[in-house]
């Protein structure tokens, strides 16, 4: 399973941040990113099967 990180810009457009292959690492990275940017994880990740 691939996990894609996306973020929403000020104009409500979604931009790709990164793509990870290991879900537990992706969740940790998403939480760390949300904490460091002072945002909620709100669903920071979009999970897709390829």
Buried (B, 14 or more C-beta within 10 A) or exposed (E): EEBBBBEEEEEEEEEEBEEBEEEEEBBEBBEEBBEEEEEEEEEBBEEEEE
